[in-house]
Amino acid sequence: MDMDFKINIDKAAIENKVKQAATDKVMCGVYQVVCPHCHAKINVMPGKCYCPVCRNPVKLTMNINFK
């Protein structure tokens, strides 16, 4: 006896959830950058923070593109 199943999968919803999870992970990460003021290597999170060496503001912007 054969049984047929039909499962409706919302691929767009799954894709959106995966993209959101990836974006959240990127935005919570710590990245090593060079301070544009004193040129020291520093670790910062995305957004505005301050260089621990020269105390000038550093803004890390993440441009996330999914293709």
PDBQT receptor file of N, H, CA, C and O in Angstrom, charges set to zero:
ATOM      1  N   MET A   1       0.828  -1.160   0.000  1.00  0.00    +0.000 N 
ATOM      2  CA  MET A   1       0.000   0.000   0.000  1.00  0.00    +0.000 C 
ATOM      3  C   MET A   1       0.891   1.248   0.000  1.00  0.00    +0.000 C 
ATOM      4  O   MET A   1       1.766   1.399   0.852  1.00  0.00    +0.000 OA
ATOM      5  N   ASP A   2       0.655   2.125  -0.956  1.00  0.00    +0.000 N 
ATOM      6  H   ASP A   2      -0.056   2.003  -1.648  1.00  0.00    +0.000 HD
ATOM      7  CA  ASP A   2       1.441   3.363  -1.070  1.00  0.00    +0.000 C 
ATOM      8  C   ASP A   2       0.724   4.495  -0.347  1.00  0.00    +0.000 C 
ATOM      9  O   ASP A   2      -0.497   4.637  -0.417  1.00  0.00    +0.000 OA
ATOM     10  N   MET A   3       1.518   5.285   0.340  1.00  0.00    +0.000 N 
ATOM     11  H   MET A   3       2.510   5.169   0.396  1.00  0.00    +0.000 HD
ATOM     12  CA  MET A   3       0.988   6.484   0.983  1.00  0.00    +0.000 C 
ATOM     13  C   MET A   3       1.713   7.687   0.414  1.00  0.00    +0.000 C 
ATOM     14  O   MET A   3       2.941   7.702   0.329  1.00  0.00    +0.000 OA
ATOM     15  N   ASP A   4       0.971   8.665   0.037  1.00  0.00    +0.000 N 
ATOM     16  H   ASP A   4      -0.026   8.653   0.106  1.00  0.00    +0.000 HD
ATOM     17  CA  ASP A   4       1.570   9.889  -0.476  1.00  0.00    +0.000 C 
ATOM     18  C   ASP A   4       1.447  10.984   0.580  1.00  0.00    +0.000 C 
ATOM     19  O   ASP A   4       0.407  11.155   1.217  1.00  0.00    +0.000 OA
ATOM     20  N   PHE A   5       2.548  11.718   0.740  1.00  0.00    +0.000 N 
ATOM     21  H   PHE A   5       3.392  11.579   0.222  1.00  0.00    +0.000 HD
ATOM     22  CA  PHE A   5       2.578  12.843   1.675  1.00  0.00    +0.000 C 
ATOM     23  C   PHE A   5       2.806  14.118   0.891  1.00  0.00    +0.000 C 
ATOM     24  O   PHE A   5       3.547  14.145  -0.092  1.00  0.00    +0.000 OA
ATOM     25  N   LYS A   6       2.168  15.151   1.338  1.00  0.00    +0.000 N 
ATOM     26  H   LYS A   6       1.566  15.129   2.136  1.00  0.00    +0.000 HD
ATOM     27  CA  LYS A   6       2.440  16.467   0.803  1.00  0.00    +0.000 C 
ATOM     28  C   LYS A   6       2.779  17.369   1.970  1.00  0.00    +0.000 C 
ATOM     29  O   LYS A   6       1.983  17.516   2.897  1.00  0.00    +0.000 OA
ATOM     30  N   ILE A   7       3.942  17.965   1.931  1.00  0.00    +0.000 N 
ATOM     31  H   ILE A   7       4.588  17.845   1.178  1.00  0.00    +0.000 HD
ATOM     32  CA  ILE A   7       4.368  18.864   2.988  1.00  0.00    +0.000 C 
ATOM     33  C   ILE A   7       4.544  20.243   2.375  1.00  0.00    +0.000 C 
ATOM     34  O   ILE A   7       5.267  20.417   1.394  1.00  0.00    +0.000 OA
ATOM     35  N   ASN A   8       3.883  21.204   2.959  1.00  0.00    +0.000 N 
ATOM     36  H   ASN A   8       3.295  21.063   3.756  1.00  0.00    +0.000 HD
ATOM     37  CA  ASN A   8       4.049  22.579   2.503  1.00  0.00    +0.000 C 
ATOM     38  C   ASN A   8       5.179  23.221   3.287  1.00  0.00    +0.000 C 
ATOM     39  O   ASN A   8       5.105  23.359   4.508  1.00  0.00    +0.000 OA
ATOM     40  N   ILE A   9       6.220  23.611   2.573  1.00  0.00    +0.000 N 
ATOM     41  H   ILE A   9       6.280  23.499   1.581  1.00  0.00    +0.000 HD
ATOM     42  CA  ILE A   9       7.377  24.249   3.186  1.00  0.00    +0.000 C 
ATOM     43  C   ILE A   9       7.442  25.677   2.680  1.00  0.00    +0.000 C 
ATOM     44  O   ILE A   9       7.464  25.925   1.474  1.00  0.00    +0.000 OA
ATOM     45  N   ASP A  10       7.472  26.610   3.616  1.00  0.00    +0.000 N 
ATOM     46  H   ASP A  10       7.454  26.409   4.596  1.00  0.00    +0.000 HD
ATOM     47  CA  ASP A  10       7.573  28.021   3.261  1.00  0.00    +0.000 C 
ATOM     48  C   ASP A  10       9.057  28.360   3.115  1.00  0.00    +0.000 C 
ATOM     49  O   ASP A  10       9.716  28.756   4.076  1.00  0.00    +0.000 OA
ATOM     50  N   LYS A  11       9.562  28.198   1.903  1.00  0.00    +0.000 N 
ATOM     51  H   LYS A  11       9.027  27.877   1.122  1.00  0.00    +0.000 HD
ATOM     52  CA  LYS A  11      10.991  28.407   1.646  1.00  0.00    +0.000 C 
ATOM     53  C   LYS A  11      11.411  29.845   1.934  1.00  0.00    +0.000 C 
ATOM     54  O   LYS A  11      12.515  30.078   2.426  1.00  0.00    +0.000 OA
ATOM     55  N   ALA A  12      10.553  30.803   1.638  1.00  0.00    +0.000 N 
ATOM     56  H   ALA A  12       9.655  30.614   1.239  1.00  0.00    +0.000 HD
ATOM     57  CA  ALA A  12      10.882  32.214   1.880  1.00  0.00    +0.000 C 
ATOM     58  C   ALA A  12      11.036  32.476   3.373  1.00  0.00    +0.000 C 
ATOM     59  O   ALA A  12      11.935  33.211   3.781  1.00  0.00    +0.000 OA
ATOM     60  N   ALA A  13      10.167  31.884   4.196  1.00  0.00    +0.000 N 
ATOM     61  H   ALA A  13       9.436  31.288   3.865  1.00  0.00    +0.000 HD
ATOM     62  CA  ALA A  13      10.260  32.078   5.643  1.00  0.00    +0.000 C 
ATOM     63  C   ALA A  13      11.538  31.456   6.197  1.00  0.00    +0.000 C 
ATOM     64  O   ALA A  13      12.200  32.037   7.058  1.00  0.00    +0.000 OA
ATOM     65  N   ILE A  14      11.876  30.276   5.698  1.00  0.00    +0.000 N 
ATOM     66  H   ILE A  14      11.339  29.805   4.998  1.00  0.00    +0.000 HD
ATOM     67  CA  ILE A  14      13.118  29.621   6.134  1.00  0.00    +0.000 C 
ATOM     68  C   ILE A  14      14.320  30.458   5.723  1.00  0.00    +0.000 C 
ATOM     69  O   ILE A  14      15.237  30.666   6.518  1.00  0.00    +0.000 OA
ATOM     70  N   GLU A  15      14.319  30.935   4.497  1.00  0.00    +0.000 N 
ATOM     71  H   GLU A  15      13.575  30.767   3.851  1.00  0.00    +0.000 HD
ATOM     72  CA  GLU A  15      15.432  31.768   4.011  1.00  0.00    +0.000 C 
ATOM     73  C   GLU A  15      15.559  33.039   4.848  1.00  0.00    +0.000 C 
ATOM     74  O   GLU A  15      16.671  33.441   5.192  1.00  0.00    +0.000 OA
ATOM     75  N   ASN A  16      14.443  33.671   5.178  1.00  0.00    +0.000 N 
ATOM     76  H   ASN A  16      13.540  33.345   4.899  1.00  0.00    +0.000 HD
ATOM     77  CA  ASN A  16      14.481  34.892   5.996  1.00  0.00    +0.000 C 
ATOM     78  C   ASN A  16      15.035  34.612   7.387  1.00  0.00    +0.000 C 
ATOM     79  O   ASN A  16      15.801  35.413   7.924  1.00  0.00    +0.000 OA
ATOM     80  N   LYS A  17      14.655  33.487   7.970  1.00  0.00    +0.000 N 
ATOM     81  H   LYS A  17      14.033  32.836   7.535  1.00  0.00    +0.000 HD
ATOM     82  CA  LYS A  17      15.164  33.135   9.302  1.00  0.00    +0.000 C 
ATOM     83  C   LYS A  17      16.662  32.872   9.279  1.00  0.00    +0.000 C 
ATOM     84  O   LYS A  17      17.379  33.277  10.195  1.00  0.00    +0.000 OA
ATOM     85  N   VAL A  18      17.137  32.199   8.241  1.00  0.00    +0.000 N 
ATOM     86  H   VAL A  18      16.554  31.870   7.497  1.00  0.00    +0.000 HD
ATOM     87  CA  VAL A  18      18.572  31.929   8.108  1.00  0.00    +0.000 C 
ATOM     88  C   VAL A  18      19.337  33.237   7.921  1.00  0.00    +0.000 C 
ATOM     89  O   VAL A  18      20.386  33.436   8.532  1.00  0.00    +0.000 OA
ATOM     90  N   LYS A  19      18.817  34.120   7.084  1.00  0.00    +0.000 N 
ATOM     91  H   LYS A  19      17.964  33.958   6.588  1.00  0.00    +0.000 HD
ATOM     92  CA  LYS A  19      19.469  35.419   6.862  1.00  0.00    +0.000 C 
ATOM     93  C   LYS A  19      19.502  36.241   8.143  1.00  0.00    +0.000 C 
ATOM     94  O   LYS A  19      20.509  36.884   8.441  1.00  0.00    +0.000 OA
ATOM     95  N   GLN A  20      18.412  36.226   8.903  1.00  0.00    +0.000 N 
ATOM     96  H   GLN A  20      17.594  35.704   8.661  1.00  0.00    +0.000 HD
ATOM     97  CA  GLN A  20      18.372  36.986  10.154  1.00  0.00    +0.000 C 
ATOM     98  C   GLN A  20      19.357  36.424  11.165  1.00  0.00    +0.000 C 
ATOM     99  O   GLN A  20      20.033  37.183  11.859  1.00  0.00    +0.000 OA
ATOM    100  N   ALA A  21      19.448  35.103  11.258  1.00  0.00    +0.000 N 
ATOM    101  H   ALA A  21      18.899  34.485  10.694  1.00  0.00    +0.000 HD
ATOM    102  CA  ALA A  21      20.389  34.470  12.187  1.00  0.00    +0.000 C 
ATOM    103  C   ALA A  21      21.829  34.802  11.796  1.00  0.00    +0.000 C 
ATOM    104  O   ALA A  21      22.660  35.067  12.665  1.00  0.00    +0.000 OA
ATOM    105  N   ALA A  22      22.130  34.788  10.496  1.00  0.00    +0.000 N 
ATOM    106  H   ALA A  22      21.455  34.573   9.790  1.00  0.00    +0.000 HD
ATOM    107  CA  ALA A  22      23.475  35.125  10.033  1.00  0.00    +0.000 C 
ATOM    108  C   ALA A  22      23.793  36.592  10.323  1.00  0.00    +0.000 C 
ATOM    109  O   ALA A  22      24.900  36.918  10.749  1.00  0.00    +0.000 OA
ATOM    110  N   THR A  23      22.825  37.469  10.091  1.00  0.00    +0.000 N 
ATOM    111  H   THR A  23      21.926  37.204   9.744  1.00  0.00    +0.000 HD
ATOM    112  CA  THR A  23      23.025  38.893  10.369  1.00  0.00    +0.000 C 
ATOM    113  C   THR A  23      23.253  39.129  11.852  1.00  0.00    +0.000 C 
ATOM    114  O   THR A  23      24.139  39.897  12.227  1.00  0.00    +0.000 OA
ATOM    115  N   ASP A  24      22.470  38.483  12.695  1.00  0.00    +0.000 N 
ATOM    116  H   ASP A  24      21.750  37.859  12.390  1.00  0.00    +0.000 HD
ATOM    117  CA  ASP A  24      22.635  38.621  14.142  1.00  0.00    +0.000 C 
ATOM    118  C   ASP A  24      24.027  38.179  14.575  1.00  0.00    +0.000 C 
ATOM    119  O   ASP A  24      24.661  38.823  15.410  1.00  0.00    +0.000 OA
ATOM    120  N   LYS A  25      24.490  37.083  14.004  1.00  0.00    +0.000 N 
ATOM    121  H   LYS A  25      23.975  36.560  13.326  1.00  0.00    +0.000 HD
ATOM    122  CA  LYS A  25      25.822  36.557  14.353  1.00  0.00    +0.000 C 
ATOM    123  C   LYS A  25      26.911  37.551  13.959  1.00  0.00    +0.000 C 
ATOM    124  O   LYS A  25      27.837  37.801  14.731  1.00  0.00    +0.000 OA
ATOM    125  N   VAL A  26      26.800  38.113  12.765  1.00  0.00    +0.000 N 
ATOM    126  H   VAL A  26      26.047  37.910  12.138  1.00  0.00    +0.000 HD
ATOM    127  CA  VAL A  26      27.790  39.093  12.291  1.00  0.00    +0.000 C 
ATOM    128  C   VAL A  26      27.776  40.329  13.182  1.00  0.00    +0.000 C 
ATOM    129  O   VAL A  26      28.835  40.850  13.533  1.00  0.00    +0.000 OA
ATOM    130  N   MET A  27      26.594  40.803  13.549  1.00  0.00    +0.000 N 
ATOM    131  H   MET A  27      25.734  40.380  13.264  1.00  0.00    +0.000 HD
ATOM    132  CA  MET A  27      26.485  42.034  14.334  1.00  0.00    +0.000 C 
ATOM    133  C   MET A  27      26.940  41.866  15.778  1.00  0.00    +0.000 C 
ATOM    134  O   MET A  27      27.217  42.858  16.451  1.00  0.00    +0.000 OA
ATOM    135  N   CYS A  28      27.021  40.646  16.262  1.00  0.00    +0.000 N 
ATOM    136  H   CYS A  28      26.796  39.840  15.715  1.00  0.00    +0.000 HD
ATOM    137  CA  CYS A  28      27.479  40.397  17.637  1.00  0.00    +0.000 C 
ATOM    138  C   CYS A  28      28.953  40.029  17.697  1.00  0.00    +0.000 C 
ATOM    139  O   CYS A  28      29.498  39.806  18.778  1.00  0.00    +0.000 OA
ATOM    140  N   GLY A  29      29.594  39.966  16.548  1.00  0.00    +0.000 N 
ATOM    141  H   GLY A  29      29.151  40.147  15.669  1.00  0.00    +0.000 HD
ATOM    142  CA  GLY A  29      31.001  39.570  16.507  1.00  0.00    +0.000 C 
ATOM    143  C   GLY A  29      31.946  40.693  16.901  1.00  0.00    +0.000 C 
ATOM    144  O   GLY A  29      31.568  41.864  16.932  1.00  0.00    +0.000 OA
ATOM    145  N   VAL A  30      33.167  40.318  17.199  1.00  0.00    +0.000 N 
ATOM    146  H   VAL A  30      33.474  39.367  17.174  1.00  0.00    +0.000 HD
ATOM    147  CA  VAL A  30      34.237  41.272  17.497  1.00  0.00    +0.000 C 
ATOM    148  C   VAL A  30      35.241  41.162  16.363  1.00  0.00    +0.000 C 
ATOM    149  O   VAL A  30      35.655  40.064  15.990  1.00  0.00    +0.000 OA
ATOM    150  N   TYR A  31      35.631  42.310  15.815  1.00  0.00    +0.000 N 
ATOM    151  H   TYR A  31      35.295  43.202  16.117  1.00  0.00    +0.000 HD
ATOM    152  CA  TYR A  31      36.485  42.339  14.631  1.00  0.00    +0.000 C 
ATOM    153  C   TYR A  31      37.725  43.181  14.899  1.00  0.00    +0.000 C 
ATOM    154  O   TYR A  31      37.665  44.209  15.574  1.00  0.00    +0.000 OA
ATOM    155  N   GLN A  32      38.846  42.726  14.360  1.00  0.00    +0.000 N 
ATOM    156  H   GLN A  32      38.895  41.891  13.812  1.00  0.00    +0.000 HD
ATOM    157  CA  GLN A  32      40.082  43.494  14.494  1.00  0.00    +0.000 C 
ATOM    158  C   GLN A  32      40.158  44.477  13.337  1.00  0.00    +0.000 C 
ATOM    159  O   GLN A  32      40.084  44.092  12.170  1.00  0.00    +0.000 OA
ATOM    160  N   VAL A  33      40.307  45.755  13.677  1.00  0.00    +0.000 N 
ATOM    161  H   VAL A  33      40.367  46.069  14.625  1.00  0.00    +0.000 HD
ATOM    162  CA  VAL A  33      40.414  46.815  12.683  1.00  0.00    +0.000 C 
ATOM    163  C   VAL A  33      41.589  47.707  13.051  1.00  0.00    +0.000 C 
ATOM    164  O   VAL A  33      42.160  47.595  14.136  1.00  0.00    +0.000 OA
ATOM    165  N   VAL A  34      41.933  48.582  12.139  1.00  0.00    +0.000 N 
ATOM    166  H   VAL A  34      41.469  48.673  11.258  1.00  0.00    +0.000 HD
ATOM    167  CA  VAL A  34      42.971  49.574  12.394  1.00  0.00    +0.000 C 
ATOM    168  C   VAL A  34      42.277  50.892  12.704  1.00  0.00    +0.000 C 
ATOM    169  O   VAL A  34      41.437  51.350  11.929  1.00  0.00    +0.000 OA
ATOM    170  N   CYS A  35      42.618  51.499  13.820  1.00  0.00    +0.000 N 
ATOM    171  H   CYS A  35      43.301  51.128  14.450  1.00  0.00    +0.000 HD
ATOM    172  CA  CYS A  35      42.028  52.781  14.206  1.00  0.00    +0.000 C 
ATOM    173  C   CYS A  35      42.382  53.813  13.133  1.00  0.00    +0.000 C 
ATOM    174  O   CYS A  35      43.554  53.957  12.783  1.00  0.00    +0.000 OA
ATOM    175  N   PRO A  36      41.387  54.533  12.608  1.00  0.00    +0.000 N 
ATOM    176  CA  PRO A  36      41.677  55.534  11.579  1.00  0.00    +0.000 C 
ATOM    177  C   PRO A  36      42.424  56.755  12.116  1.00  0.00    +0.000 C 
ATOM    178  O   PRO A  36      42.907  57.574  11.335  1.00  0.00    +0.000 OA
ATOM    179  N   HIS A  37      42.522  56.883  13.428  1.00  0.00    +0.000 N 
ATOM    180  H   HIS A  37      42.130  56.218  14.063  1.00  0.00    +0.000 HD
ATOM    181  CA  HIS A  37      43.180  58.044  14.027  1.00  0.00    +0.000 C 
ATOM    182  C   HIS A  37      44.633  57.751  14.408  1.00  0.00    +0.000 C 
ATOM    183  O   HIS A  37      45.544  58.473  14.002  1.00  0.00    +0.000 OA
ATOM    184  N   CYS A  38      44.845  56.687  15.192  1.00  0.00    +0.000 N 
ATOM    185  H   CYS A  38      44.106  56.100  15.522  1.00  0.00    +0.000 HD
ATOM    186  CA  CYS A  38      46.204  56.405  15.676  1.00  0.00    +0.000 C 
ATOM    187  C   CYS A  38      46.828  55.192  14.995  1.00  0.00    +0.000 C 
ATOM    188  O   CYS A  38      48.002  54.896  15.221  1.00  0.00    +0.000 OA
ATOM    189  N   HIS A  39      46.062  54.485  14.166  1.00  0.00    +0.000 N 
ATOM    190  H   HIS A  39      45.109  54.725  13.983  1.00  0.00    +0.000 HD
ATOM    191  CA  HIS A  39      46.506  53.333  13.386  1.00  0.00    +0.000 C 
ATOM    192  C   HIS A  39      46.884  52.119  14.233  1.00  0.00    +0.000 C 
ATOM    193  O   HIS A  39      47.622  51.246  13.777  1.00  0.00    +0.000 OA
ATOM    194  N   ALA A  40      46.382  52.065  15.456  1.00  0.00    +0.000 N 
ATOM    195  H   ALA A  40      45.782  52.774  15.827  1.00  0.00    +0.000 HD
ATOM    196  CA  ALA A  40      46.601  50.889  16.306  1.00  0.00    +0.000 C 
ATOM    197  C   ALA A  40      45.616  49.794  15.889  1.00  0.00    +0.000 C 
ATOM    198  O   ALA A  40      44.498  50.088  15.464  1.00  0.00    +0.000 OA
ATOM    199  N   LYS A  41      46.030  48.545  16.011  1.00  0.00    +0.000 N 
ATOM    200  H   LYS A  41      46.938  48.306  16.355  1.00  0.00    +0.000 HD
ATOM    201  CA  LYS A  41      45.126  47.429  15.770  1.00  0.00    +0.000 C 
ATOM    202  C   LYS A  41      44.265  47.266  17.017  1.00  0.00    +0.000 C 
ATOM    203  O   LYS A  41      44.781  47.068  18.117  1.00  0.00    +0.000 OA
ATOM    204  N   ILE A  42      42.943  47.351  16.834  1.00  0.00    +0.000 N 
ATOM    205  H   ILE A  42      42.524  47.511  15.940  1.00  0.00    +0.000 HD
ATOM    206  CA  ILE A  42      42.027  47.261  17.961  1.00  0.00    +0.000 C 
ATOM    207  C   ILE A  42      40.903  46.278  17.631  1.00  0.00    +0.000 C 
ATOM    208  O   ILE A  42      40.642  45.991  16.463  1.00  0.00    +0.000 OA
ATOM    209  N   ASN A  43      40.249  45.772  18.657  1.00  0.00    +0.000 N 
ATOM    210  H   ASN A  43      40.460  46.006  19.607  1.00  0.00    +0.000 HD
ATOM    211  CA  ASN A  43      39.108  44.873  18.492  1.00  0.00    +0.000 C 
ATOM    212  C   ASN A  43      37.843  45.655  18.815  1.00  0.00    +0.000 C 
ATOM    213  O   ASN A  43      37.717  46.242  19.890  1.00  0.00    +0.000 OA
ATOM    214  N   VAL A  44      36.900  45.654  17.859  1.00  0.00    +0.000 N 
ATOM    215  H   VAL A  44      37.003  45.178  16.986  1.00  0.00    +0.000 HD
ATOM    216  CA  VAL A  44      35.660  46.399  18.046  1.00  0.00    +0.000 C 
ATOM    217  C   VAL A  44      34.465  45.568  17.583  1.00  0.00    +0.000 C 
ATOM    218  O   VAL A  44      34.603  44.616  16.815  1.00  0.00    +0.000 OA
ATOM    219  N   MET A  45      33.301  45.953  18.070  1.00  0.00    +0.000 N 
ATOM    220  H   MET A  45      33.188  46.726  18.694  1.00  0.00    +0.000 HD
ATOM    221  CA  MET A  45      32.039  45.380  17.609  1.00  0.00    +0.000 C 
ATOM    222  C   MET A  45      31.430  46.370  16.618  1.00  0.00    +0.000 C 
ATOM    223  O   MET A  45      31.777  47.550  16.645  1.00  0.00    +0.000 OA
ATOM    224  N   PRO A  46      30.539  45.919  15.754  1.00  0.00    +0.000 N 
ATOM    225  CA  PRO A  46      29.878  46.836  14.831  1.00  0.00    +0.000 C 
ATOM    226  C   PRO A  46      29.149  47.956  15.575  1.00  0.00    +0.000 C 
ATOM    227  O   PRO A  46      28.593  47.753  16.654  1.00  0.00    +0.000 OA
ATOM    228  N   GLY A  47      29.169  49.126  14.974  1.00  0.00    +0.000 N 
ATOM    229  H   GLY A  47      29.621  49.290  14.097  1.00  0.00    +0.000 HD
ATOM    230  CA  GLY A  47      28.555  50.299  15.588  1.00  0.00    +0.000 C 
ATOM    231  C   GLY A  47      29.622  51.288  16.000  1.00  0.00    +0.000 C 
ATOM    232  O   GLY A  47      30.758  51.217  15.529  1.00  0.00    +0.000 OA
ATOM    233  N   LYS A  48      29.268  52.201  16.869  1.00  0.00    +0.000 N 
ATOM    234  H   LYS A  48      28.346  52.259  17.252  1.00  0.00    +0.000 HD
ATOM    235  CA  LYS A  48      30.203  53.222  17.330  1.00  0.00    +0.000 C 
ATOM    236  C   LYS A  48      30.833  52.796  18.651  1.00  0.00    +0.000 C 
ATOM    237  O   LYS A  48      30.138  52.386  19.580  1.00  0.00    +0.000 OA
ATOM    238  N   CYS A  49      32.140  52.896  18.722  1.00  0.00    +0.000 N 
ATOM    239  H   CYS A  49      32.705  53.229  17.967  1.00  0.00    +0.000 HD
ATOM    240  CA  CYS A  49      32.863  52.631  19.957  1.00  0.00    +0.000 C 
ATOM    241  C   CYS A  49      34.062  53.572  19.997  1.00  0.00    +0.000 C 
ATOM    242  O   CYS A  49      34.186  54.460  19.154  1.00  0.00    +0.000 OA
ATOM    243  N   TYR A  50      34.926  53.384  20.956  1.00  0.00    +0.000 N 
ATOM    244  H   TYR A  50      34.826  52.663  21.641  1.00  0.00    +0.000 HD
ATOM    245  CA  TYR A  50      36.082  54.265  21.100  1.00  0.00    +0.000 C 
ATOM    246  C   TYR A  50      37.364  53.448  21.120  1.00  0.00    +0.000 C 
ATOM    247  O   TYR A  50      37.419  52.360  21.693  1.00  0.00    +0.000 OA
ATOM    248  N   CYS A  51      38.385  53.991  20.488  1.00  0.00    +0.000 N 
ATOM    249  H   CYS A  51      38.341  54.875  20.023  1.00  0.00    +0.000 HD
ATOM    250  CA  CYS A  51      39.690  53.338  20.458  1.00  0.00    +0.000 C 
ATOM    251  C   CYS A  51      40.253  53.319  21.872  1.00  0.00    +0.000 C 
ATOM    252  O   CYS A  51      40.298  54.363  22.523  1.00  0.00    +0.000 OA
ATOM    253  N   PRO A  52      40.682  52.162  22.364  1.00  0.00    +0.000 N 
ATOM    254  CA  PRO A  52      41.238  52.102  23.717  1.00  0.00    +0.000 C 
ATOM    255  C   PRO A  52      42.619  52.759  23.813  1.00  0.00    +0.000 C 
ATOM    256  O   PRO A  52      43.102  53.017  24.915  1.00  0.00    +0.000 OA
ATOM    257  N   VAL A  53      43.251  53.029  22.679  1.00  0.00    +0.000 N 
ATOM    258  H   VAL A  53      42.859  52.819  21.784  1.00  0.00    +0.000 HD
ATOM    259  CA  VAL A  53      44.585  53.634  22.683  1.00  0.00    +0.000 C 
ATOM    260  C   VAL A  53      44.485  55.159  22.673  1.00  0.00    +0.000 C 
ATOM    261  O   VAL A  53      45.053  55.821  23.542  1.00  0.00    +0.000 OA
ATOM    262  N   CYS A  54      43.765  55.723  21.693  1.00  0.00    +0.000 N 
ATOM    263  H   CYS A  54      43.303  55.185  20.987  1.00  0.00    +0.000 HD
ATOM    264  CA  CYS A  54      43.712  57.178  21.546  1.00  0.00    +0.000 C 
ATOM    265  C   CYS A  54      42.388  57.792  21.996  1.00  0.00    +0.000 C 
ATOM    266  O   CYS A  54      42.259  59.015  22.039  1.00  0.00    +0.000 OA
ATOM    267  N   ARG A  55      41.411  56.962  22.328  1.00  0.00    +0.000 N 
ATOM    268  H   ARG A  55      41.516  55.968  22.293  1.00  0.00    +0.000 HD
ATOM    269  CA  ARG A  55      40.102  57.386  22.831  1.00  0.00    +0.000 C 
ATOM    270  C   ARG A  55      39.237  58.137  21.808  1.00  0.00    +0.000 C 
ATOM    271  O   ARG A  55      38.241  58.756  22.182  1.00  0.00    +0.000 OA
ATOM    272  N   ASN A  56      39.603  58.088  20.543  1.00  0.00    +0.000 N 
ATOM    273  H   ASN A  56      40.412  57.585  20.239  1.00  0.00    +0.000 HD
ATOM    274  CA  ASN A  56      38.790  58.692  19.495  1.00  0.00    +0.000 C 
ATOM    275  C   ASN A  56      37.693  57.719  19.072  1.00  0.00    +0.000 C 
ATOM    276  O   ASN A  56      37.854  56.505  19.199  1.00  0.00    +0.000 OA
ATOM    277  N   PRO A  57      36.571  58.252  18.566  1.00  0.00    +0.000 N 
ATOM    278  CA  PRO A  57      35.491  57.364  18.151  1.00  0.00    +0.000 C 
ATOM    279  C   PRO A  57      35.852  56.570  16.897  1.00  0.00    +0.000 C 
ATOM    280  O   PRO A  57      36.507  57.073  15.984  1.00  0.00    +0.000 OA
ATOM    281  N   VAL A  58      35.409  55.324  16.884  1.00  0.00    +0.000 N 
ATOM    282  H   VAL A  58      34.878  54.915  17.626  1.00  0.00    +0.000 HD
ATOM    283  CA  VAL A  58      35.607  54.435  15.738  1.00  0.00    +0.000 C 
ATOM    284  C   VAL A  58      34.241  53.851  15.419  1.00  0.00    +0.000 C 
ATOM    285  O   VAL A  58      33.561  53.342  16.309  1.00  0.00    +0.000 OA
ATOM    286  N   LYS A  59      33.834  53.919  14.160  1.00  0.00    +0.000 N 
ATOM    287  H   LYS A  59      34.387  54.333  13.436  1.00  0.00    +0.000 HD
ATOM    288  CA  LYS A  59      32.541  53.369  13.757  1.00  0.00    +0.000 C 
ATOM    289  C   LYS A  59      32.784  52.245  12.766  1.00  0.00    +0.000 C 
ATOM    290  O   LYS A  59      33.390  52.448  11.714  1.00  0.00    +0.000 OA
ATOM    291  N   LEU A  60      32.306  51.059  13.112  1.00  0.00    +0.000 N 
ATOM    292  H   LEU A  60      31.814  50.894  13.966  1.00  0.00    +0.000 HD
ATOM    293  CA  LEU A  60      32.407  49.902  12.233  1.00  0.00    +0.000 C 
ATOM    294  C   LEU A  60      31.029  49.624  11.661  1.00  0.00    +0.000 C 
ATOM    295  O   LEU A  60      30.096  49.299  12.395  1.00  0.00    +0.000 OA
ATOM    296  N   THR A  61      30.905  49.753  10.343  1.00  0.00    +0.000 N 
ATOM    297  H   THR A  61      31.663  50.017   9.747  1.00  0.00    +0.000 HD
ATOM    298  CA  THR A  61      29.655  49.512   9.662  1.00  0.00    +0.000 C 
ATOM    299  C   THR A  61      29.764  48.205   8.892  1.00  0.00    +0.000 C 
ATOM    300  O   THR A  61      30.725  47.986   8.155  1.00  0.00    +0.000 OA
ATOM    301  N   MET A  62      28.786  47.351   9.067  1.00  0.00    +0.000 N 
ATOM    302  H   MET A  62      28.005  47.529   9.666  1.00  0.00    +0.000 HD
ATOM    303  CA  MET A  62      28.771  46.071   8.356  1.00  0.00    +0.000 C 
ATOM    304  C   MET A  62      27.762  46.184   7.210  1.00  0.00    +0.000 C 
ATOM    305  O   MET A  62      26.589  46.476   7.445  1.00  0.00    +0.000 OA
ATOM    306  N   ASN A  63      28.206  45.957   5.991  1.00  0.00    +0.000 N 
ATOM    307  H   ASN A  63      29.158  45.720   5.800  1.00  0.00    +0.000 HD
ATOM    308  CA  ASN A  63      27.329  45.925   4.845  1.00  0.00    +0.000 C 
ATOM    309  C   ASN A  63      27.119  44.455   4.467  1.00  0.00    +0.000 C 
ATOM    310  O   ASN A  63      27.998  43.818   3.886  1.00  0.00    +0.000 OA
ATOM    311  N   ILE A  64      25.965  43.945   4.802  1.00  0.00    +0.000 N 
ATOM    312  H   ILE A  64      25.251  44.462   5.274  1.00  0.00    +0.000 HD
ATOM    313  CA  ILE A  64      25.669  42.527   4.603  1.00  0.00    +0.000 C 
ATOM    314  C   ILE A  64      24.792  42.385   3.361  1.00  0.00    +0.000 C 
ATOM    315  O   ILE A  64      23.696  42.942   3.296  1.00  0.00    +0.000 OA
ATOM    316  N   ASN A  65      25.281  41.642   2.392  1.00  0.00    +0.000 N 
ATOM    317  H   ASN A  65      26.171  41.190   2.445  1.00  0.00    +0.000 HD
ATOM    318  CA  ASN A  65      24.535  41.396   1.170  1.00  0.00    +0.000 C 
ATOM    319  C   ASN A  65      24.436  39.891   0.950  1.00  0.00    +0.000 C 
ATOM    320  O   ASN A  65      25.452  39.197   0.903  1.00  0.00    +0.000 OA
ATOM    321  N   PHE A  66      23.234  39.399   0.819  1.00  0.00    +0.000 N 
ATOM    322  H   PHE A  66      22.409  39.963   0.858  1.00  0.00    +0.000 HD
ATOM    323  CA  PHE A  66      23.020  37.988   0.526  1.00  0.00    +0.000 C 
ATOM    324  C   PHE A  66      22.734  37.854  -0.962  1.00  0.00    +0.000 C 
ATOM    325  O   PHE A  66      21.888  38.559  -1.512  1.00  0.00    +0.000 OA
ATOM    326  N   LYS A  67      23.437  36.958  -1.593  1.00  0.00    +0.000 N 
ATOM    327  H   LYS A  67      24.125  36.385  -1.147  1.00  0.00    +0.000 HD
ATOM    328  CA  LYS A  67      23.241  36.753  -3.036  1.00  0.00    +0.000 C 
ATOM    329  C   LYS A  67      22.775  35.353  -3.316  1.00  0.00    +0.000 C 
ATOM    330  O   LYS A  67      22.556  34.995  -4.473  1.00  0.00    +0.000 OA
TER     331      LYS A  67
